[in-house]
Amino acid sequence: MTSQDFTDTSGRPGTGSEGRAEILDAAAQSFMEYGFNGATIDDVADRIRATKGRVYHYYRSKIDLFLDVHLRAMGIMIEAVRPVAEGPGTPAERLHAMALRHAHAIMENFAYQKVSIQGLEKPLISSRGARPNAMIEKVVALRDEYESLFAGVLEQGSAEGAFVEAPPRQLSKPVLGALNWLTLWYRPELSPTPETREAIARNLADFVLRGALRRPDGKADGKAGHAG
């Protein structure tokens, strides 16, 4: 399954994946720059040098487009992280690899992930219930599915004595919070090379793992290293 498989395709007949992807890329940039209220269908159309009629061919409304950006953002994350979450290795090795991939996914798909982290609540309130609940529920379900990948590895690590003891969701939320903070301070133009992005991702992954590892006294081990 690819990240495009997570987008909604029920909006209009005859939708092509290439046309939809181009619109979504432009919409992600627009929502990132202007927020939900400031972004417009006209701006999205201008970014792809098209009329807004082309956008409306794929999407009935701005909220539909906004929610599809969220679906794509979560699809990118799940596609990047699930293989290592469900793959071989100790919980510590997998958590480090998951954090590394999460950070890279943010930096390499920055507009999508920044819009996703900004959340749904205010835009949905301002839309006054214009969108059926099914698509909203799909976004929420994908968020929960993604957090479950981290919660599952953290739960296994706690059970084996590698991680601090706490309910899995009480560990996964601060882990994801630390990683997602990247959307607030990262500047793509200041980190143009793969080497720079790798250093940022590795530092974040190291930090997350150190916070989860258990010391002999049962507390978080702030000095522990990570597995390869």
Long-range contacts (C-beta under 8 A, 24 or more apart in sequence): 1-79, 2-75, 2-79, 3-72, 3-75, 3-76, 3-79, 4-72, 4-75, 5-75, 6-71, 6-72, 6-74, 6-75, 6-78, 6-142, 7-68, 7-71, 7-72, 7-75, 8-64, 8-67, 8-68, 8-71, 8-135, 8-138, 11-58, 11-59, 11-60, 11-64, 11-68, 12-57, 12-58, 12-59, 12-60, 15-57, 15-58, 19-54, 19-58, 20-58, 20-68, 22-48, 23-48, 23-54, 23-55, 23-58, 23-59, 23-65, 24-65, 24-68, 24-69, 24-72, 25-111, 27-65, 27-66, 27-68, 27-69, 28-69, 28-72, 28-73, 28-111, 28-112, 28-115, 29-111, 31-66, 31-69, 31-111, 31-115, 32-110, 32-111, 32-114, 32-115, 35-118, 36-62, 36-66, 36-122, 36-123, 36-126, 37-123, 37-126, 39-66, 41-65, 61-127, 61-130, 61-131, 62-127, 63-123, 63-124, 63-127, 63-130, 63-131, 64-131, 64-135, 66-115, 66-123, 67-120, 67-131, 67-135, 67-136, 67-139, 68-135, 69-112, 69-115, 69-116, 70-115, 70-116, 70-120, 70-139, 71-135, 71-138, 71-139, 71-142, 72-112, 73-109, 73-112, 73-113, 73-115, 73-116, 74-116, 74-139, 74-142, 74-143, 74-146, 75-142, 76-105, 76-109, 76-112, 76-113, 77-102, 77-105, 77-113, 77-146, 78-142, 78-145, 78-146, 78-149, 80-104, 80-105, 81-105, 81-146, 81-149, 82-149, 85-149, 85-150, 85-152, 85-153, 86-149, 89-227, 90-157, 90-162, 90-227, 91-153, 91-154, 91-156, 91-157, 91-160, 91-162, 91-163, 92-157, 92-162, 92-163, 92-209, 92-212, 92-213, 92-226, 92-227, 93-227, 93-228, 94-153, 95-150, 95-153, 95-154, 95-157, 95-163, 95-175, 95-208, 95-209, 95-212, 96-205, 96-206, 96-208, 96-209, 96-226, 96-227, 97-205, 98-149, 98-150, 98-153, 99-175, 99-179, 99-201, 99-204, 99-205, 99-208, 99-209, 100-201, 100-202, 100-204, 100-205, 102-176, 102-179, 103-179, 103-182, 103-200, 103-201, 103-204, 103-205, 104-197, 104-198, 104-201, 106-179, 106-180, 106-182, 106-183, 106-186, 107-182, 107-186, 107-188, 107-191, 107-197, 107-200, 107-201, 108-197, 110-183, 110-186, 110-188, 113-180, 113-183, 114-183, 117-180, 117-183, 147-172, 147-173, 147-176, 150-175, 150-176, 154-212, 157-212, 158-214, 161-214, 162-213, 162-214, 163-212, 163-213, 163-214, 164-212, 164-213, 164-214, 164-218, 164-219, 164-220, 165-214, 165-218, 171-212, 174-211, 175-208, 175-211, 175-212, 178-204, 178-207, 178-208, 178-211, 179-204, 179-208
